[in-house]
Amino acid sequence: MFQQVTDLREEGEDLYKYLKTLKDDQWPIHTPFKNLTCNQVVWHLHGSDKAAVYSLKDPQGFRDTIAERGKDPDPMGGDIEGVELREKWWEYFTEMCDLMDELGPDARVPWFGPDMGIRMFTTARQMETWAHAQDMYDVFDDIRTNTDRIKNIVVIGVKTFGWTYVNRKLEVPSDVPYINLTSPSGESWEFGEPKDNNYIKGCAVQFAHVATQGRNIQDVHLEVVGDVATHWMSIAQCFAGPHKDPPAPGIRHCEGYLTA
Protein backbone atom coordinates (compact mmCIF):
# COMPACT_ATOMS: atom_id res chain seq x y z
CA MET A 1 0.00 0.00 0.00
CA PHE A 2 1.17 3.53 -0.68
CA GLN A 3 -0.24 6.86 0.42
CA GLN A 4 -1.98 7.76 -2.84
CA VAL A 5 -4.19 4.66 -2.58
CA THR A 6 -5.11 5.54 0.99
CA ASP A 7 -6.01 9.05 -0.13
CA LEU A 8 -8.07 7.75 -3.05
CA ARG A 9 -9.92 5.31 -0.83
CA GLU A 10 -10.76 8.06 1.67
CA GLU A 11 -11.94 10.31 -1.17
CA GLY A 12 -14.30 7.58 -2.34
CA GLU A 13 -15.52 6.90 1.20
CA ASP A 14 -16.44 10.55 1.61
CA LEU A 15 -18.35 10.56 -1.68
CA TYR A 16 -20.13 7.33 -0.79
CA LYS A 17 -21.28 8.81 2.52
CA TYR A 18 -22.51 11.90 0.71
CA LEU A 19 -24.38 9.91 -1.92
CA LYS A 20 -26.16 8.09 0.89
CA THR A 21 -27.73 11.42 1.90
CA LEU A 22 -29.36 11.93 -1.51
CA LYS A 23 -33.09 11.34 -1.66
CA ASP A 24 -34.70 9.50 -4.57
CA ASP A 25 -35.98 12.73 -6.12
CA GLN A 26 -32.51 14.33 -6.05
CA TRP A 27 -30.75 11.82 -8.30
CA PRO A 28 -32.44 13.10 -11.52
CA ILE A 29 -31.58 16.75 -10.75
CA HIS A 30 -29.18 18.40 -13.18
CA THR A 31 -25.73 19.45 -11.95
CA PRO A 32 -23.47 22.26 -13.24
CA PHE A 33 -21.23 19.67 -14.94
CA LYS A 34 -22.36 19.59 -18.60
CA ASN A 35 -25.93 19.78 -17.26
CA LEU A 36 -25.67 16.10 -16.34
CA THR A 37 -27.94 14.71 -13.66
CA CYS A 38 -26.56 13.27 -10.43
CA ASN A 39 -27.27 9.84 -11.91
CA GLN A 40 -25.20 10.68 -14.98
CA VAL A 41 -22.32 12.15 -12.95
CA VAL A 42 -22.05 8.94 -10.95
CA TRP A 43 -22.24 6.94 -14.19
CA HIS A 44 -19.40 9.13 -15.46
CA LEU A 45 -17.28 8.04 -12.48
CA HIS A 46 -18.49 4.46 -12.61
CA GLY A 47 -17.52 4.04 -16.27
CA SER A 48 -13.93 5.12 -15.62
CA ASP A 49 -13.58 3.11 -12.40
CA LYS A 50 -14.94 0.01 -14.12
CA ALA A 51 -12.43 0.51 -16.94
CA ALA A 52 -9.67 0.92 -14.34
CA VAL A 53 -10.59 -2.42 -12.77
CA TYR A 54 -10.38 -4.07 -16.18
CA SER A 55 -6.99 -2.50 -16.85
CA LEU A 56 -5.61 -3.49 -13.44
CA LYS A 57 -6.84 -7.08 -13.70
CA ASP A 58 -6.04 -7.72 -17.37
CA PRO A 59 -3.59 -5.14 -18.77
CA GLN A 60 -3.15 -6.82 -22.15
CA GLY A 61 -6.84 -7.48 -22.53
CA PHE A 62 -7.48 -3.82 -21.83
CA ARG A 63 -4.94 -2.77 -24.47
CA ASP A 64 -6.49 -5.13 -27.01
CA THR A 65 -9.99 -3.84 -26.30
CA ILE A 66 -8.91 -0.22 -26.71
CA ALA A 67 -7.18 -1.04 -29.98
CA GLU A 68 -10.33 -2.77 -31.24
CA ARG A 69 -13.07 -0.48 -29.93
CA GLY A 70 -11.39 2.91 -29.65
CA LYS A 71 -11.03 5.28 -26.75
CA ASP A 72 -14.48 5.67 -25.25
CA PRO A 73 -14.30 5.06 -21.48
CA ASP A 74 -17.05 7.36 -20.46
CA PRO A 75 -20.68 6.25 -20.55
CA MET A 76 -22.92 9.05 -19.28
CA GLY A 77 -25.89 6.88 -18.40
CA GLY A 78 -27.17 3.34 -18.08
CA ASP A 79 -30.06 1.16 -16.99
CA ILE A 80 -29.60 1.57 -13.24
CA GLU A 81 -29.82 4.71 -11.15
CA GLY A 82 -30.11 6.05 -7.65
CA VAL A 83 -29.26 3.68 -4.81
CA GLU A 84 -28.60 0.74 -7.15
CA LEU A 85 -26.15 2.83 -9.16
CA ARG A 86 -24.47 4.09 -6.01
CA GLU A 87 -23.86 0.56 -4.80
CA LYS A 88 -22.61 -0.64 -8.19
CA TRP A 89 -20.17 2.30 -8.41
CA TRP A 90 -19.01 1.59 -4.86
CA GLU A 91 -18.44 -2.10 -5.66
CA TYR A 92 -16.11 -1.27 -8.54
CA PHE A 93 -14.45 1.64 -6.74
CA THR A 94 -13.46 -0.50 -3.75
CA GLU A 95 -12.27 -3.31 -6.03
CA MET A 96 -10.15 -0.76 -7.93
CA CYS A 97 -8.53 0.39 -4.68
CA ASP A 98 -7.93 -3.19 -3.53
CA LEU A 99 -6.21 -4.00 -6.84
CA MET A 100 -4.05 -0.88 -6.55
CA ASP A 101 -2.99 -2.00 -3.06
CA GLU A 102 -1.58 -5.18 -4.57
CA LEU A 103 0.76 -3.30 -6.92
CA GLY A 104 4.13 -1.79 -6.12
CA PRO A 105 4.47 2.00 -6.26
CA ASP A 106 6.53 1.75 -9.47
CA ALA A 107 3.98 -0.27 -11.47
CA ARG A 108 2.50 1.08 -14.70
CA VAL A 109 -1.13 0.86 -15.81
CA PRO A 110 -2.50 0.85 -19.39
CA TRP A 111 -5.01 3.65 -19.97
CA PHE A 112 -6.73 5.64 -22.73
CA GLY A 113 -3.45 7.01 -24.06
CA PRO A 114 0.08 6.29 -22.80
CA ASP A 115 0.51 3.92 -19.86
CA MET A 116 0.51 5.74 -16.53
CA GLY A 117 2.62 5.24 -13.42
CA ILE A 118 0.43 3.80 -10.67
CA ARG A 119 0.96 6.82 -8.40
CA MET A 120 -0.21 9.27 -11.05
CA PHE A 121 -3.00 6.92 -12.12
CA THR A 122 -4.25 6.68 -8.54
CA THR A 123 -4.08 10.43 -8.04
CA ALA A 124 -5.93 11.00 -11.31
CA ARG A 125 -8.77 8.80 -10.04
CA GLN A 126 -8.78 10.80 -6.79
CA MET A 127 -8.88 14.05 -8.75
CA GLU A 128 -11.88 12.95 -10.78
CA THR A 129 -13.69 11.56 -7.73
CA TRP A 130 -13.15 14.82 -5.83
CA ALA A 131 -14.08 17.10 -8.73
CA HIS A 132 -17.30 15.29 -9.61
CA ALA A 133 -18.37 15.01 -6.01
CA GLN A 134 -18.24 18.82 -6.04
CA ASP A 135 -20.77 18.86 -8.90
CA MET A 136 -23.34 17.47 -6.50
CA TYR A 137 -22.30 19.56 -3.51
CA ASP A 138 -22.73 22.61 -5.73
CA VAL A 139 -26.17 21.80 -7.08
CA PHE A 140 -27.54 21.28 -3.57
CA ASP A 141 -25.58 24.20 -2.01
CA ASP A 142 -24.01 21.85 0.51
CA ILE A 143 -20.84 22.83 2.37
CA ARG A 144 -17.95 20.43 2.02
CA THR A 145 -15.06 19.80 4.39
CA ASN A 146 -11.69 19.07 2.78
CA THR A 147 -8.52 17.54 4.19
CA ASP A 148 -4.86 17.85 3.26
CA ARG A 149 -5.15 14.87 0.92
CA ILE A 150 -6.19 17.50 -1.62
CA LYS A 151 -2.46 18.12 -2.01
CA ASN A 152 -2.39 15.28 -4.56
CA ILE A 153 -4.82 17.23 -6.74
CA VAL A 154 -2.92 20.48 -6.23
CA VAL A 155 0.28 18.76 -7.39
CA ILE A 156 -1.45 17.56 -10.56
CA GLY A 157 -2.60 21.13 -11.12
CA VAL A 158 0.93 22.45 -10.74
CA LYS A 159 2.51 19.76 -12.91
CA THR A 160 0.08 20.31 -15.77
CA PHE A 161 1.08 23.95 -16.30
CA GLY A 162 2.87 23.02 -19.53
CA TRP A 163 0.20 20.51 -20.56
CA THR A 164 -2.46 23.22 -20.44
CA TYR A 165 -0.59 25.14 -23.14
CA VAL A 166 0.51 22.14 -25.21
CA ASN A 167 -3.07 20.86 -25.25
CA ARG A 168 -4.19 24.17 -26.79
CA LYS A 169 -1.28 24.20 -29.23
CA LEU A 170 0.11 27.30 -27.53
CA GLU A 171 3.74 28.07 -26.74
CA VAL A 172 4.57 27.09 -23.18
CA PRO A 173 5.76 30.15 -21.20
CA SER A 174 9.29 29.80 -19.90
CA ASP A 175 8.54 31.82 -16.76
CA VAL A 176 6.60 29.37 -14.60
CA PRO A 177 4.62 31.08 -11.81
CA TYR A 178 5.56 30.68 -8.18
CA ILE A 179 2.76 29.10 -6.14
CA ASN A 180 2.15 29.48 -2.41
CA LEU A 181 -1.02 27.88 -1.09
CA THR A 182 -2.57 27.32 2.32
CA SER A 183 -3.81 23.80 2.98
CA PRO A 184 -7.07 22.95 4.79
CA SER A 185 -5.04 22.31 7.97
CA GLY A 186 -3.18 25.61 7.65
CA GLU A 187 0.09 24.33 6.22
CA SER A 188 1.91 26.34 3.56
CA TRP A 189 2.58 24.54 0.28
CA GLU A 190 5.14 26.15 -2.04
CA PHE A 191 6.03 25.29 -5.61
CA GLY A 192 8.89 26.96 -7.47
CA GLU A 193 11.11 29.86 -6.55
CA PRO A 194 9.52 32.95 -4.95
CA LYS A 195 8.81 35.78 -7.39
CA ASP A 196 7.20 39.15 -6.87
CA ASN A 197 5.88 39.59 -10.42
CA ASN A 198 4.53 36.15 -11.38
CA TYR A 199 2.75 34.19 -8.67
CA ILE A 200 -0.42 32.62 -7.33
CA LYS A 201 -1.20 32.68 -3.62
CA GLY A 202 -4.16 31.69 -1.51
CA CYS A 203 -6.36 28.72 -0.64
CA ALA A 204 -5.22 25.30 -1.89
CA VAL A 205 -8.82 24.13 -2.31
CA GLN A 206 -9.63 27.11 -4.50
CA PHE A 207 -6.56 26.40 -6.64
CA ALA A 208 -7.77 22.80 -7.06
CA HIS A 209 -11.18 24.09 -8.14
CA VAL A 210 -9.62 26.22 -10.86
CA ALA A 211 -7.22 23.49 -12.04
CA THR A 212 -10.07 20.97 -12.36
CA GLN A 213 -12.30 23.63 -13.98
CA GLY A 214 -14.83 23.45 -11.20
CA ARG A 215 -14.63 27.24 -10.80
CA ASN A 216 -13.76 30.21 -12.97
CA ILE A 217 -10.77 32.11 -11.60
CA GLN A 218 -13.04 35.13 -11.15
CA ASP A 219 -15.19 33.19 -8.68
CA VAL A 220 -12.41 32.40 -6.21
CA HIS A 221 -10.23 34.60 -4.04
CA LEU A 222 -6.75 33.60 -5.17
CA GLU A 223 -4.15 36.35 -5.47
CA VAL A 224 -2.88 36.14 -9.04
CA VAL A 225 -0.08 38.47 -10.18
CA GLY A 226 1.64 38.64 -13.58
CA ASP A 227 0.64 38.03 -17.17
CA VAL A 228 1.66 34.37 -17.22
CA ALA A 229 -0.04 33.49 -13.94
CA THR A 230 -3.17 35.36 -14.99
CA HIS A 231 -3.39 33.67 -18.38
CA TRP A 232 -2.70 30.20 -16.99
CA MET A 233 -5.43 30.53 -14.38
CA SER A 234 -7.89 31.55 -17.09
CA ILE A 235 -7.36 28.28 -19.02
CA ALA A 236 -5.88 25.83 -16.48
CA GLN A 237 -6.77 22.18 -17.12
CA CYS A 238 -5.28 19.35 -15.10
CA PHE A 239 -7.26 16.52 -16.72
CA ALA A 240 -6.51 14.70 -19.96
CA GLY A 241 -8.46 14.91 -23.19
CA PRO A 242 -9.23 17.77 -25.58
CA HIS A 243 -8.90 21.24 -24.13
CA LYS A 244 -11.95 22.59 -22.35
CA ASP A 245 -12.88 26.08 -21.23
CA PRO A 246 -13.67 26.72 -17.57
CA PRO A 247 -17.24 27.59 -16.56
CA ALA A 248 -18.26 31.19 -17.16
CA PRO A 249 -17.98 33.54 -14.18
CA GLY A 250 -20.85 33.16 -11.76
CA ILE A 251 -21.94 29.74 -13.06
CA ARG A 252 -20.21 27.74 -10.34
CA HIS A 253 -19.97 29.90 -7.31
CA CYS A 254 -20.57 28.96 -3.68
CA GLU A 255 -19.32 31.65 -1.31
CA GLY A 256 -19.88 29.63 1.82
CA TYR A 257 -17.81 26.77 0.49
CA LEU A 258 -14.95 29.04 -0.49
CA THR A 259 -14.51 30.14 3.12
CA ALA A 260 -15.27 26.79 4.77
C-alpha positions in Angstrom: 0.0 0.0 0.0 1.2 3.5 -0.7 -0.2 6.9 0.4 -2.0 7.8 -2.8 -4.2 4.7 -2.6 -5.1 5.5 1.0 -6.0 9.0 -0.1 -8.1 7.7 -3.0 -9.9 5.3 -0.8 -10.8 8.1 1.7 -11.9 10.3 -1.2 -14.3 7.6 -2.3 -15.5 6.9 1.2 -16.4 10.5 1.6 -18.4 10.6 -1.7 -20.1 7.3 -0.8 -21.3 8.8 2.5 -22.5 11.9 0.7 -24.4 9.9 -1.9 -26.2 8.1 0.9 -27.7 11.4 1.9 -29.4 11.9 -1.5 -33.1 11.3 -1.7 -34.7 9.5 -4.6 -36.0 12.7 -6.1 -32.5 14.3 -6.0 -30.8 11.8 -8.3 -32.4 13.1 -11.5 -31.6 16.7 -10.7 -29.2 18.4 -13.2 -25.7 19.5 -12.0 -23.5 22.3 -13.2 -21.2 19.7 -14.9 -22.4 19.6 -18.6 -25.9 19.8 -17.3 -25.7 16.1 -16.3 -27.9 14.7 -13.7 -26.6 13.3 -10.4 -27.3 9.8 -11.9 -25.2 10.7 -15.0 -22.3 12.2 -13.0 -22.0 8.9 -10.9 -22.2 6.9 -14.2 -19.4 9.1 -15.5 -17.3 8.0 -12.5 -18.5 4.5 -12.6 -17.5 4.0 -16.3 -13.9 5.1 -15.6 -13.6 3.1 -12.4 -14.9 0.0 -14.1 -12.4 0.5 -16.9 -9.7 0.9 -14.3 -10.6 -2.4 -12.8 -10.4 -4.1 -16.2 -7.0 -2.5 -16.8 -5.6 -3.5 -13.4 -6.8 -7.1 -13.7 -6.0 -7.7 -17.4 -3.6 -5.1 -18.8 -3.1 -6.8 -22.2 -6.8 -7.5 -22.5 -7.5 -3.8 -21.8 -4.9 -2.8 -24.5 -6.5 -5.1 -27.0 -10.0 -3.8 -26.3 -8.9 -0.2 -26.7 -7.2 -1.0 -30.0 -10.3 -2.8 -31.2 -13.1 -0.5 -29.9 -11.4 2.9 -29.7 -11.0 5.3 -26.7 -14.5 5.7 -25.2 -14.3 5.1 -21.5 -17.0 7.4 -20.5 -20.7 6.3 -20.6 -22.9 9.0 -19.3 -25.9 6.9 -18.4 -27.2 3.3 -18.1 -30.1 1.2 -17.0 -29.6 1.6 -13.2 -29.8 4.7 -11.2 -30.1 6.1 -7.6 -29.3 3.7 -4.8 -28.6 0.7 -7.2 -26.1 2.8 -9.2 -24.5 4.1 -6.0 -23.9 0.6 -4.8 -22.6 -0.6 -8.2 -20.2 2.3 -8.4 -19.0 1.6 -4.9 -18.4 -2.1 -5.7 -16.1 -1.3 -8.5 -14.5 1.6 -6.7 -13.5 -0.5 -3.8 -12.3 -3.3 -6.0 -10.2 -0.8 -7.9 -8.5 0.4 -4.7 -7.9 -3.2 -3.5 -6.2 -4.0 -6.8 -4.0 -0.9 -6.5 -3.0 -2.0 -3.1 -1.6 -5.2 -4.6 0.8 -3.3 -6.9 4.1 -1.8 -6.1 4.5 2.0 -6.3 6.5 1.7 -9.5 4.0 -0.3 -11.5 2.5 1.1 -14.7 -1.1 0.9 -15.8 -2.5 0.9 -19.4 -5.0 3.6 -20.0 -6.7 5.6 -22.7 -3.5 7.0 -24.1 0.1 6.3 -22.8 0.5 3.9 -19.9 0.5 5.7 -16.5 2.6 5.2 -13.4 0.4 3.8 -10.7 1.0 6.8 -8.4 -0.2 9.3 -11.1 -3.0 6.9 -12.1 -4.3 6.7 -8.5 -4.1 10.4 -8.0 -5.9 11.0 -11.3 -8.8 8.8 -10.0 -8.8 10.8 -6.8 -8.9 14.1 -8.7 -11.9 13.0 -10.8 -13.7 11.6 -7.7 -13.2 14.8 -5.8 -14.1 17.1 -8.7 -17.3 15.3 -9.6 -18.4 15.0 -6.0 -18.2 18.8 -6.0 -20.8 18.9 -8.9 -23.3 17.5 -6.5 -22.3 19.6 -3.5 -22.7 22.6 -5.7 -26.2 21.8 -7.1 -27.5 21.3 -3.6 -25.6 24.2 -2.0 -24.0 21.8 0.5 -20.8 22.8 2.4 -17.9 20.4 2.0 -15.1 19.8 4.4 -11.7 19.1 2.8 -8.5 17.5 4.2 -4.9 17.9 3.3 -5.1 14.9 0.9 -6.2 17.5 -1.6 -2.5 18.1 -2.0 -2.4 15.3 -4.6 -4.8 17.2 -6.7 -2.9 20.5 -6.2 0.3 18.8 -7.4 -1.5 17.6 -10.6 -2.6 21.1 -11.1 0.9 22.4 -10.7 2.5 19.8 -12.9 0.1 20.3 -15.8 1.1 24.0 -16.3 2.9 23.0 -19.5 0.2 20.5 -20.6 -2.5 23.2 -20.4 -0.6 25.1 -23.1 0.5 22.1 -25.2 -3.1 20.9 -25.3 -4.2 24.2 -26.8 -1.3 24.2 -29.2 0.1 27.3 -27.5 3.7 28.1 -26.7 4.6 27.1 -23.2 5.8 30.1 -21.2 9.3 29.8 -19.9 8.5 31.8 -16.8 6.6 29.4 -14.6 4.6 31.1 -11.8 5.6 30.7 -8.2 2.8 29.1 -6.1 2.1 29.5 -2.4 -1.0 27.9 -1.1 -2.6 27.3 2.3 -3.8 23.8 3.0 -7.1 22.9 4.8 -5.0 22.3 8.0 -3.2 25.6 7.7 0.1 24.3 6.2 1.9 26.3 3.6 2.6 24.5 0.3 5.1 26.2 -2.0 6.0 25.3 -5.6 8.9 27.0 -7.5 11.1 29.9 -6.5 9.5 32.9 -5.0 8.8 35.8 -7.4 7.2 39.1 -6.9 5.9 39.6 -10.4 4.5 36.2 -11.4 2.7 34.2 -8.7 -0.4 32.6 -7.3 -1.2 32.7 -3.6 -4.2 31.7 -1.5 -6.4 28.7 -0.6 -5.2 25.3 -1.9 -8.8 24.1 -2.3 -9.6 27.1 -4.5 -6.6 26.4 -6.6 -7.8 22.8 -7.1 -11.2 24.1 -8.1 -9.6 26.2 -10.9 -7.2 23.5 -12.0 -10.1 21.0 -12.4 -12.3 23.6 -14.0 -14.8 23.5 -11.2 -14.6 27.2 -10.8 -13.8 30.2 -13.0 -10.8 32.1 -11.6 -13.0 35.1 -11.2 -15.2 33.2 -8.7 -12.4 32.4 -6.2 -10.2 34.6 -4.0 -6.8 33.6 -5.2 -4.1 36.4 -5.5 -2.9 36.1 -9.0 -0.1 38.5 -10.2 1.6 38.6 -13.6 0.6 38.0 -17.2 1.7 34.4 -17.2 0.0 33.5 -13.9 -3.2 35.4 -15.0 -3.4 33.7 -18.4 -2.7 30.2 -17.0 -5.4 30.5 -14.4 -7.9 31.5 -17.1 -7.4 28.3 -19.0 -5.9 25.8 -16.5 -6.8 22.2 -17.1 -5.3 19.4 -15.1 -7.3 16.5 -16.7 -6.5 14.7 -20.0 -8.5 14.9 -23.2 -9.2 17.8 -25.6 -8.9 21.2 -24.1 -11.9 22.6 -22.3 -12.9 26.1 -21.2 -13.7 26.7 -17.6 -17.2 27.6 -16.6 -18.3 31.2 -17.2 -18.0 33.5 -14.2 -20.9 33.2 -11.8 -21.9 29.7 -13.1 -20.2 27.7 -10.3 -20.0 29.9 -7.3 -20.6 29.0 -3.7 -19.3 31.6 -1.3 -19.9 29.6 1.8 -17.8 26.8 0.5 -14.9 29.0 -0.5 -14.5 30.1 3.1 -15.3 26.8 4.8 
